[in-house]
Structures are given as structure tokens and as C-alpha cells.
């Protein structure tokens, strides 16, 4: 099973592959799945700004295309590593992660210098709505 630092390094590598010519804000995400595999993604922007993809969405797509369905840990890397601001997942991506992750799943937040903070999904998205709400 990947260590936290391996997952963070994978997110930083993904960040370095981002296509972000408009915001110039590079983000990478690395998902550890229930099988121990890592799936990465980066933000992919577009000249039609609203249709750009976040890094977390790209990593979730990679996981799904690998045939996996559960996130057991996720690392997100972004920011310049100088201003002290954390690149926590945006609101939409918290909900995207929620679809495939339990409340106690660790969300590791990194910048180019490495791991900066650790949350659970519940910390970031309390009292959330998810797939179970539709089971009945
Ligand atoms: N971005 C992500 O990829 N993930 C987040 O959780 C926050 C924002 C991207 C979207 C856009 O390409 C750039 O960062 C600036 O918002």
C-alpha cells in the first residue's frame, strides 16, 4: 500500500503536468483505491473557461476508467508553496470525492514542498448528501 509521501509525490508529479494556461494555477490529485492502485489527474483548462476540469475530477475519471470505485485516500497538490495558502479541494470536488469515499477518508493537502495539512472528507464536507440518500 502506498505511503502518504508516495501519494503526495504522485499528486505533485500530476500537478507538474497540469494544463492551466489561463489561471496558471497548477493542481494535481492522486487517489489511492481499495486495491492499492494510484490514479492521478491534473486540472485541464479550456479557452471556454467554465468547461475546464479540476484535478480531482480528472483523477476520479482515471480511477473509474481503471475499473475501480472506492477512494481510500486522496492527495491534492497545488499552490506556489510560498504564500501559506492551502489548495484544499473546491466545493464541487468535495462532493465529487464524496461519491466514492467514506466520511473518514483522509484528504492530504500538499504544495510543491510536500504535505502541508491532513483532513478527513467529513472535515471538508460535513453533513453531506451522498449515494446512500438515494438508496430506498
Ligand atoms: N482547481 C482544481 O483543479 N482543483 C480544486 O480543487 C481547486 C481549483 C483548478 C481549477 C482551475 O483550473 C484552477 O485550479 C484555478 O481555479
Backbone and ligand atoms as CSV (ligand in chain L), in Angstrom:
chain,resi,resn,atom,element,x,y,z
A,1,UNK,N,N,0.865,-1.208,0.000
A,1,UNK,CA,C,0.000,0.000,0.000
A,1,UNK,C,C,0.893,1.247,0.000
A,2,UNK,N,N,0.530,2.213,-0.797
A,2,UNK,CA,C,1.346,3.435,-0.911
A,2,UNK,C,C,1.388,4.187,0.417
A,3,UNK,N,N,2.523,4.747,0.728
A,3,UNK,CA,C,2.635,5.603,1.913
A,3,UNK,C,C,2.051,6.982,1.590
A,4,UNK,N,N,1.839,7.767,2.659
A,4,UNK,CA,C,1.350,9.125,2.444
A,4,UNK,C,C,2.299,9.895,1.542
A,5,UNK,N,N,3.597,9.733,1.777
A,5,UNK,CA,C,4.523,10.543,0.976
A,5,UNK,C,C,4.555,10.079,-0.477
A,6,UNK,N,N,4.342,8.787,-0.733
A,6,UNK,CA,C,4.249,8.341,-2.135
A,6,UNK,C,C,3.012,8.944,-2.806
A,7,UNK,N,N,1.909,8.989,-2.063
A,7,UNK,CA,C,0.685,9.550,-2.648
A,7,UNK,C,C,0.841,11.053,-2.884
A,8,UNK,N,N,1.447,11.726,-1.916
A,8,UNK,CA,C,1.691,13.174,-2.081
A,8,UNK,C,C,2.622,13.420,-3.265
A,9,UNK,N,N,3.670,12.625,-3.378
A,9,UNK,CA,C,4.594,12.808,-4.510
A,9,UNK,C,C,3.895,12.589,-5.846
A,10,UNK,N,N,2.980,11.628,-5.876
A,10,UNK,CA,C,2.227,11.376,-7.117
A,10,UNK,C,C,1.356,12.592,-7.443
A,11,UNK,N,N,0.770,13.212,-6.418
A,11,UNK,CA,C,-0.054,14.412,-6.657
A,11,UNK,C,C,0.817,15.570,-7.155
A,12,UNK,N,N,2.007,15.703,-6.595
A,12,UNK,CA,C,2.912,16.781,-7.034
A,12,UNK,C,C,3.365,16.536,-8.479
A,13,UNK,N,N,3.660,15.282,-8.809
A,13,UNK,CA,C,4.026,14.963,-10.212
A,13,UNK,C,C,2.880,15.300,-11.149
A,14,UNK,N,N,1.670,14.966,-10.730
A,14,UNK,CA,C,0.492,15.271,-11.559
A,14,UNK,C,C,0.338,16.785,-11.706
A,15,UNK,N,N,0.545,17.504,-10.615
A,15,UNK,CA,C,0.448,18.977,-10.655
A,15,UNK,C,C,1.377,19.541,-11.731
A,16,UNK,N,N,2.534,18.937,-11.856
A,16,UNK,CA,C,3.505,19.432,-12.831
A,16,UNK,C,C,3.095,19.152,-14.276
A,17,UNK,N,N,2.027,18.349,-14.450
A,17,UNK,CA,C,1.521,18.063,-15.799
A,17,UNK,C,C,0.259,18.846,-16.119
A,18,UNK,N,N,-0.170,19.699,-15.198
A,18,UNK,CA,C,-1.430,20.425,-15.393
A,18,UNK,C,C,-1.402,21.238,-16.687
A,19,UNK,N,N,-2.576,21.400,-17.264
A,19,UNK,CA,C,-2.748,22.310,-18.409
A,19,UNK,C,C,-3.573,23.480,-17.876
A,20,UNK,N,N,-2.880,24.524,-17.468
A,20,UNK,CA,C,-3.557,25.661,-16.825
A,20,UNK,C,C,-3.011,26.979,-17.359
A,21,UNK,N,N,-3.128,27.183,-18.690
A,21,UNK,CA,C,-2.541,28.395,-19.280
A,21,UNK,C,C,-3.290,29.667,-18.895
A,22,UNK,N,N,-4.520,29.546,-18.401
A,22,UNK,CA,C,-5.330,30.742,-18.115
A,22,UNK,C,C,-5.150,31.188,-16.673
A,23,UNK,N,N,-5.369,30.277,-15.736
A,23,UNK,CA,C,-5.189,30.654,-14.324
A,23,UNK,C,C,-3.722,30.578,-13.914
A,24,UNK,N,N,-2.973,29.752,-14.613
A,24,UNK,CA,C,-1.585,29.450,-14.243
A,24,UNK,C,C,-1.508,28.851,-12.828
A,25,UNK,N,N,-2.603,28.283,-12.389
A,25,UNK,CA,C,-2.673,27.658,-11.069
A,25,UNK,C,C,-2.710,26.146,-11.294
A,26,UNK,N,N,-1.597,25.501,-11.056
A,26,UNK,CA,C,-1.481,24.074,-11.364
A,26,UNK,C,C,-1.901,23.242,-10.156
A,27,UNK,N,N,-2.758,22.253,-10.421
A,27,UNK,CA,C,-3.244,21.376,-9.352
A,27,UNK,C,C,-3.092,19.930,-9.816
A,28,UNK,N,N,-2.691,19.072,-8.898
A,28,UNK,CA,C,-2.626,17.634,-9.174
A,28,UNK,C,C,-3.364,16.887,-8.086
A,29,UNK,N,N,-3.882,15.732,-8.423
A,29,UNK,CA,C,-4.557,14.892,-7.427
A,29,UNK,C,C,-4.121,13.458,-7.640
A,30,UNK,N,N,-3.998,12.722,-6.539
A,30,UNK,CA,C,-3.660,11.305,-6.615
A,30,UNK,C,C,-4.584,10.555,-5.664
A,31,UNK,N,N,-5.263,9.572,-6.209
A,31,UNK,CA,C,-6.225,8.758,-5.452
A,31,UNK,C,C,-5.609,7.396,-5.189
A,32,UNK,N,N,-5.687,6.945,-3.946
A,32,UNK,CA,C,-5.359,5.551,-3.618
A,32,UNK,C,C,-6.676,4.791,-3.580
A,33,UNK,N,N,-6.777,3.733,-4.369
A,33,UNK,CA,C,-8.041,2.990,-4.405
A,33,UNK,C,C,-7.996,1.801,-3.444
A,34,UNK,N,N,-9.095,1.080,-3.368
A,34,UNK,CA,C,-9.233,-0.012,-2.395
A,34,UNK,C,C,-8.322,-1.188,-2.733
A,35,UNK,N,N,-7.748,-1.168,-3.921
A,35,UNK,CA,C,-6.871,-2.241,-4.379
A,35,UNK,C,C,-5.402,-1.852,-4.247
A,36,UNK,N,N,-5.134,-0.654,-3.751
A,36,UNK,CA,C,-3.756,-0.198,-3.583
A,36,UNK,C,C,-3.179,0.505,-4.796
A,37,UNK,N,N,-4.007,0.695,-5.811
A,37,UNK,CA,C,-3.529,1.387,-7.018
A,37,UNK,C,C,-3.695,2.897,-6.860
A,38,UNK,N,N,-2.817,3.633,-7.543
A,38,UNK,CA,C,-2.871,5.097,-7.510
A,38,UNK,C,C,-3.358,5.604,-8.869
A,39,UNK,N,N,-4.289,6.550,-8.828
A,39,UNK,CA,C,-4.829,7.167,-10.054
A,39,UNK,C,C,-4.644,8.672,-9.939
A,40,UNK,N,N,-4.062,9.244,-10.985
A,40,UNK,CA,C,-3.695,10.667,-10.923
A,40,UNK,C,C,-4.479,11.498,-11.923
A,41,UNK,N,N,-4.561,12.772,-11.629
A,41,UNK,CA,C,-5.176,13.714,-12.557
A,41,UNK,C,C,-4.649,15.107,-12.297
A,42,UNK,N,N,-4.817,15.955,-13.283
A,42,UNK,CA,C,-4.405,17.356,-13.161
A,42,UNK,C,C,-5.541,18.221,-13.683
A,43,UNK,N,N,-5.497,19.513,-13.337
A,43,UNK,CA,C,-6.519,20.392,-13.921
A,43,UNK,C,C,-6.221,20.602,-15.411
A,44,UNK,N,N,-7.298,20.639,-16.164
A,44,UNK,CA,C,-7.220,20.797,-17.623
A,44,UNK,C,C,-8.159,21.937,-17.993
A,45,UNK,N,N,-7.577,23.095,-18.263
A,45,UNK,CA,C,-8.397,24.275,-18.548
A,45,UNK,C,C,-8.763,24.349,-20.027
A,46,UNK,N,N,-9.602,25.319,-20.337
A,46,UNK,CA,C,-10.104,25.465,-21.703
A,46,UNK,C,C,-10.323,26.943,-21.975
A,47,UNK,N,N,-10.137,27.344,-23.219
A,47,UNK,CA,C,-10.368,28.737,-23.591
A,47,UNK,C,C,-11.809,29.154,-23.281
A,48,UNK,N,N,-12.727,28.208,-23.311
A,48,UNK,CA,C,-14.093,28.451,-22.820
A,48,UNK,C,C,-14.043,28.130,-21.320
A,49,UNK,N,N,-13.714,29.121,-20.527
A,49,UNK,CA,C,-13.304,28.904,-19.133
A,49,UNK,C,C,-14.149,27.929,-18.319
A,50,UNK,N,N,-15.486,28.024,-18.350
A,50,UNK,CA,C,-16.259,27.195,-17.406
A,50,UNK,C,C,-16.159,25.700,-17.654
A,51,UNK,N,N,-15.685,25.287,-18.811
A,51,UNK,CA,C,-15.664,23.838,-19.046
A,51,UNK,C,C,-14.340,23.188,-18.656
A,52,UNK,N,N,-13.443,23.938,-18.034
A,52,UNK,CA,C,-12.207,23.323,-17.543
A,52,UNK,C,C,-12.499,22.268,-16.493
A,53,UNK,N,N,-11.542,21.339,-16.334
A,53,UNK,CA,C,-11.701,20.265,-15.350
A,53,UNK,C,C,-10.750,20.468,-14.184
A,54,UNK,N,N,-11.238,20.210,-12.992
A,54,UNK,CA,C,-10.370,20.206,-11.805
A,54,UNK,C,C,-9.538,18.929,-11.772
A,55,UNK,N,N,-8.431,19.003,-11.046
A,55,UNK,CA,C,-7.537,17.853,-10.907
A,55,UNK,C,C,-8.245,16.652,-10.276
A,56,UNK,N,N,-9.068,16.909,-9.271
A,56,UNK,CA,C,-9.746,15.810,-8.576
A,56,UNK,C,C,-10.690,15.085,-9.525
A,57,UNK,N,N,-11.386,15.856,-10.384
A,57,UNK,CA,C,-12.308,15.247,-11.347
A,57,UNK,C,C,-11.529,14.384,-12.337
A,58,UNK,N,N,-10.350,14.876,-12.756
A,58,UNK,CA,C,-9.529,14.090,-13.692
A,58,UNK,C,C,-9.057,12.798,-13.034
A,59,UNK,N,N,-8.663,12.872,-11.765
A,59,UNK,CA,C,-8.179,11.671,-11.067
A,59,UNK,C,C,-9.322,10.674,-10.857
A,60,UNK,N,N,-10.514,11.190,-10.560
A,60,UNK,CA,C,-11.670,10.294,-10.416
A,60,UNK,C,C,-11.960,9.610,-11.751
A,61,UNK,N,N,-11.877,10.345,-12.846
A,61,UNK,CA,C,-12.089,9.719,-14.159
A,61,UNK,C,C,-11.070,8.615,-14.404
A,62,UNK,N,N,-9.806,8.877,-14.034
A,62,UNK,CA,C,-8.770,7.843,-14.221
A,62,UNK,C,C,-9.094,6.603,-13.396
A,63,UNK,N,N,-9.560,6.821,-12.167
A,63,UNK,CA,C,-9.914,5.676,-11.306
A,63,UNK,C,C,-11.056,4.871,-11.923
A,64,UNK,N,N,-12.060,5.567,-12.392
A,64,UNK,CA,C,-13.214,4.864,-12.979
A,64,UNK,C,C,-12.794,4.097,-14.225
A,65,UNK,N,N,-11.944,4.712,-15.041
A,65,UNK,CA,C,-11.507,4.031,-16.261
A,65,UNK,C,C,-10.603,2.847,-15.973
A,66,UNK,N,N,-10.005,2.808,-14.775
A,66,UNK,CA,C,-9.211,1.643,-14.371
A,66,UNK,C,C,-10.104,0.567,-13.755
A,67,UNK,N,N,-11.399,0.842,-13.703
A,67,UNK,CA,C,-12.340,-0.154,-13.196
A,67,UNK,C,C,-12.500,-0.150,-11.692
A,68,UNK,N,N,-12.021,0.878,-11.019
A,68,UNK,CA,C,-12.108,0.947,-9.558
A,68,UNK,C,C,-13.223,1.908,-9.146
A,69,UNK,N,N,-13.677,1.757,-7.907
A,69,UNK,CA,C,-14.852,2.518,-7.473
A,69,UNK,C,C,-14.713,3.181,-6.104
A,70,UNK,N,N,-13.653,2.845,-5.350
A,70,UNK,CA,C,-13.572,3.380,-3.993
A,70,UNK,C,C,-12.267,4.127,-3.768
A,71,UNK,N,N,-12.411,5.324,-3.220
A,71,UNK,CA,C,-11.260,6.130,-2.803
A,71,UNK,C,C,-10.974,5.790,-1.349
A,72,UNK,N,N,-9.745,5.367,-1.045
A,72,UNK,CA,C,-9.404,5.134,0.371
A,72,UNK,C,C,-8.516,6.256,0.923
A,73,UNK,N,N,-7.895,7.000,0.032
A,73,UNK,CA,C,-7.123,8.179,0.436
A,73,UNK,C,C,-6.932,9.026,-0.806
A,74,UNK,N,N,-6.841,10.340,-0.620
A,74,UNK,CA,C,-6.598,11.217,-1.773
A,74,UNK,C,C,-5.644,12.328,-1.354
A,75,UNK,N,N,-4.728,12.640,-2.238
A,75,UNK,CA,C,-3.819,13.775,-2.032
A,75,UNK,C,C,-4.079,14.791,-3.135
A,76,UNK,N,N,-4.075,16.061,-2.741
A,76,UNK,CA,C,-4.249,17.169,-3.690
A,76,UNK,C,C,-3.066,18.105,-3.517
A,77,UNK,N,N,-2.439,18.470,-4.614
A,77,UNK,CA,C,-1.268,19.365,-4.554
A,77,UNK,C,C,-1.513,20.585,-5.422
A,78,UNK,N,N,-1.229,21.748,-4.866
A,78,UNK,CA,C,-1.391,22.979,-5.631
A,78,UNK,C,C,-0.808,24.151,-4.869
A,79,UNK,N,N,-0.839,25.285,-5.512
A,79,UNK,CA,C,-0.318,26.491,-4.877
A,79,UNK,C,C,1.161,26.665,-5.151
A,80,UNK,N,N,1.654,27.809,-4.680
A,80,UNK,CA,C,3.047,28.130,-5.013
A,80,UNK,C,C,4.043,27.743,-3.923
A,81,UNK,N,N,3.522,27.271,-2.788
A,81,UNK,CA,C,4.429,26.857,-1.714
A,81,UNK,C,C,5.079,28.021,-0.986
A,82,UNK,N,N,4.587,29.229,-1.252
A,82,UNK,CA,C,5.223,30.414,-0.647
A,82,UNK,C,C,4.261,31.281,0.147
A,83,UNK,N,N,2.985,31.274,-0.266
A,83,UNK,CA,C,2.048,32.208,0.377
A,83,UNK,C,C,1.306,31.607,1.567
A,84,UNK,N,N,1.567,30.335,1.865
A,84,UNK,CA,C,0.927,29.709,3.020
A,84,UNK,C,C,-0.529,29.328,2.807
A,85,UNK,N,N,-1.052,29.539,1.596
A,85,UNK,CA,C,-2.457,29.191,1.333
A,85,UNK,C,C,-2.561,27.734,0.900
A,86,UNK,N,N,-3.494,27.023,1.507
A,86,UNK,CA,C,-3.670,25.613,1.171
A,86,UNK,C,C,-4.552,25.453,-0.055
A,87,UNK,N,N,-4.195,24.505,-0.920
A,87,UNK,CA,C,-5.053,24.168,-2.064
A,87,UNK,C,C,-5.967,23.017,-1.645
A,88,UNK,N,N,-6.956,23.346,-0.807
A,88,UNK,CA,C,-7.948,22.334,-0.444
A,88,UNK,C,C,-8.911,22.155,-1.620
A,89,UNK,N,N,-9.522,20.976,-1.733
A,89,UNK,CA,C,-10.443,20.754,-2.855
A,89,UNK,C,C,-11.579,21.775,-2.856
A,90,UNK,N,N,-11.955,22.223,-4.041
A,90,UNK,CA,C,-13.075,23.167,-4.161
A,90,UNK,C,C,-14.369,22.466,-3.731
A,91,UNK,N,N,-15.399,23.260,-3.551
A,91,UNK,CA,C,-16.671,22.699,-3.079
A,91,UNK,C,C,-17.207,21.601,-3.982
A,92,UNK,N,N,-17.163,21.840,-5.296
A,92,UNK,CA,C,-17.673,20.832,-6.224
A,92,UNK,C,C,-16.882,19.538,-6.125
A,93,UNK,N,N,-15.561,19.666,-5.964
A,93,UNK,CA,C,-14.729,18.458,-5.892
A,93,UNK,C,C,-14.918,17.721,-4.574
A,94,UNK,N,N,-15.246,18.437,-3.505
A,94,UNK,CA,C,-15.567,17.735,-2.244
A,94,UNK,C,C,-16.750,16.799,-2.482
A,95,UNK,N,N,-17.733,17.300,-3.196
A,95,UNK,CA,C,-18.902,16.458,-3.492
A,95,UNK,C,C,-18.531,15.338,-4.467
A,96,UNK,N,N,-17.662,15.606,-5.418
A,96,UNK,CA,C,-17.232,14.545,-6.346
A,96,UNK,C,C,-16.505,13.434,-5.593
A,97,UNK,N,N,-15.644,13.825,-4.658
A,97,UNK,CA,C,-14.921,12.830,-3.856
A,97,UNK,C,C,-15.922,12.035,-3.015
A,98,UNK,N,N,-16.912,12.729,-2.477
A,98,UNK,CA,C,-17.927,12.115,-1.613
A,98,UNK,C,C,-18.617,10.934,-2.274
A,99,UNK,N,N,-18.778,11.018,-3.576
A,99,UNK,CA,C,-19.461,9.948,-4.307
A,99,UNK,C,C,-18.761,8.597,-4.123
A,100,UNK,N,N,-17.439,8.640,-3.935
A,100,UNK,CA,C,-16.644,7.404,-3.948
A,100,UNK,C,C,-15.875,7.168,-2.654
A,101,UNK,N,N,-16.110,7.983,-1.637
A,101,UNK,CA,C,-15.293,7.917,-0.426
A,101,UNK,C,C,-16.153,7.952,0.824
A,102,UNK,N,N,-15.684,7.265,1.865
A,102,UNK,CA,C,-16.355,7.304,3.166
A,102,UNK,C,C,-15.961,8.580,3.912
A,103,UNK,N,N,-16.737,8.901,4.946
A,103,UNK,CA,C,-16.530,10.142,5.702
A,103,UNK,C,C,-15.132,10.243,6.310
A,104,UNK,N,N,-14.566,9.075,6.672
A,104,UNK,CA,C,-13.259,9.114,7.357
A,104,UNK,C,C,-12.065,9.048,6.405
A,105,UNK,N,N,-12.319,9.131,5.116
A,105,UNK,CA,C,-11.208,9.059,4.149
A,105,UNK,C,C,-10.281,10.269,4.314
A,106,UNK,N,N,-8.966,10.014,4.432
A,106,UNK,CA,C,-8.025,11.127,4.565
A,106,UNK,C,C,-7.873,11.915,3.256
A,107,UNK,N,N,-7.868,13.233,3.404
A,107,UNK,CA,C,-7.599,14.138,2.281
A,107,UNK,C,C,-6.302,14.869,2.632
A,108,UNK,N,N,-5.240,14.524,1.926
A,108,UNK,CA,C,-3.924,15.112,2.190
A,108,UNK,C,C,-3.753,16.318,1.282
A,109,UNK,N,N,-3.388,17.436,1.865
A,109,UNK,CA,C,-3.241,18.667,1.073
A,109,UNK,C,C,-1.769,19.058,1.045
A,110,UNK,N,N,-1.274,19.234,-0.181
A,110,UNK,CA,C,0.163,19.456,-0.370
A,110,UNK,C,C,0.397,20.682,-1.230
A,111,UNK,N,N,1.634,21.135,-1.207
A,111,UNK,CA,C,2.088,22.151,-2.161
A,111,UNK,C,C,3.397,21.634,-2.748
A,112,UNK,N,N,4.080,22.408,-3.566
A,112,UNK,CA,C,5.283,21.859,-4.206
A,112,UNK,C,C,6.357,21.403,-3.209
A,113,UNK,N,N,6.241,21.872,-1.970
A,113,UNK,CA,C,7.226,21.466,-0.953
A,113,UNK,C,C,6.863,20.168,-0.238
A,114,UNK,N,N,5.638,19.670,-0.459
A,114,UNK,CA,C,5.224,18.432,0.199
A,114,UNK,C,C,3.945,18.606,0.993
A,115,UNK,N,N,3.669,17.629,1.871
A,115,UNK,CA,C,2.427,17.599,2.655
A,115,UNK,C,C,2.338,18.806,3.581
A,116,UNK,N,N,1.195,19.478,3.577
A,116,UNK,CA,C,1.004,20.660,4.429
A,116,UNK,C,C,-0.110,20.482,5.448
A,117,UNK,N,N,-1.117,19.659,5.141
A,117,UNK,CA,C,-2.247,19.509,6.066
A,117,UNK,C,C,-2.985,18.218,5.742
A,118,UNK,N,N,-3.688,17.738,6.746
A,118,UNK,CA,C,-4.426,16.483,6.591
A,118,UNK,C,C,-5.833,16.694,7.157
A,119,UNK,N,N,-6.814,16.322,6.384
A,119,UNK,CA,C,-8.214,16.429,6.800
A,119,UNK,C,C,-8.862,15.072,6.580
A,120,UNK,N,N,-10.090,14.932,7.073
A,120,UNK,CA,C,-10.930,13.833,6.587
A,120,UNK,C,C,-11.956,14.456,5.644
A,121,UNK,N,N,-12.582,13.607,4.847
A,121,UNK,CA,C,-13.631,14.139,3.973
A,121,UNK,C,C,-14.728,14.783,4.812
A,122,UNK,N,N,-15.015,14.175,5.977
A,122,UNK,CA,C,-16.054,14.741,6.866
A,122,UNK,C,C,-15.686,16.150,7.333
A,123,UNK,N,N,-14.386,16.386,7.587
A,123,UNK,CA,C,-13.958,17.747,7.966
A,123,UNK,C,C,-14.332,18.748,6.868
A,124,UNK,N,N,-14.121,18.329,5.627
A,124,UNK,CA,C,-14.278,19.255,4.498
A,124,UNK,C,C,-15.714,19.347,3.994
A,125,UNK,N,N,-16.484,18.285,4.243
A,125,UNK,CA,C,-17.864,18.241,3.729
A,125,UNK,C,C,-18.767,17.613,4.788
A,126,UNK,N,N,-19.024,18.356,5.875
A,126,UNK,CA,C,-19.854,17.785,6.947
A,126,UNK,C,C,-21.321,17.669,6.520
A,127,UNK,N,N,-22.020,16.767,7.187
A,127,UNK,CA,C,-23.478,16.618,6.956
A,127,UNK,C,C,-23.793,16.493,5.476
A,128,UNK,N,N,-23.004,15.662,4.792
A,128,UNK,CA,C,-23.099,15.642,3.330
A,128,UNK,C,C,-24.233,14.770,2.808
A,129,UNK,N,N,-24.580,15.042,1.615
A,129,UNK,CA,C,-25.548,14.253,0.833
A,129,UNK,C,C,-24.742,13.321,-0.062
A,130,UNK,N,N,-25.157,12.046,-0.113
A,130,UNK,CA,C,-24.398,11.114,-0.943
A,130,UNK,C,C,-25.267,10.015,-1.495
A,131,UNK,N,N,-24.623,9.015,-2.105
A,131,UNK,CA,C,-25.378,7.957,-2.777
A,131,UNK,C,C,-26.367,7.247,-1.867
A,132,UNK,N,N,-26.039,7.119,-0.552
A,132,UNK,CA,C,-26.944,6.415,0.375
A,132,UNK,C,C,-28.299,7.106,0.469
A,133,UNK,N,N,-28.287,8.419,0.270
A,133,UNK,CA,C,-29.552,9.161,0.352
A,133,UNK,C,C,-30.547,8.705,-0.714
A,134,UNK,N,N,-30.014,8.088,-1.745
A,134,UNK,CA,C,-30.897,7.666,-2.845
A,134,UNK,C,C,-31.230,6.172,-2.764
A,135,UNK,N,N,-30.725,5.477,-1.716
A,135,UNK,CA,C,-30.995,4.051,-1.511
A,135,UNK,C,C,-32.318,3.896,-0.771
A,136,UNK,N,N,-33.357,3.583,-1.437
A,136,UNK,CA,C,-34.575,3.231,-0.696
A,136,UNK,C,C,-35.667,2.884,-1.693
L,1,LIG,N1,N,-8.665,23.659,-9.286
L,1,LIG,C1,C,-8.547,22.317,-9.160
L,1,LIG,O1,O,-8.061,21.631,-10.068
L,1,LIG,N2,N,-8.986,21.738,-8.030
L,1,LIG,C2,C,-9.509,22.422,-6.968
L,1,LIG,O2,O,-9.998,21.804,-6.034
L,1,LIG,C3,C,-9.428,23.886,-6.939
L,1,LIG,C4,C,-9.244,24.521,-8.281
L,1,LIG,C5,C,-8.218,24.292,-10.542
L,1,LIG,C6,C,-9.346,24.754,-11.412
L,1,LIG,C7,C,-8.667,25.813,-12.248
L,1,LIG,O3,O,-8.048,25.183,-13.355
L,1,LIG,C8,C,-7.579,26.365,-11.331
L,1,LIG,O4,O,-7.427,25.412,-10.281
L,1,LIG,C9,C,-7.906,27.719,-10.737
L,1,LIG,O5,O,-9.143,27.698,-10.128
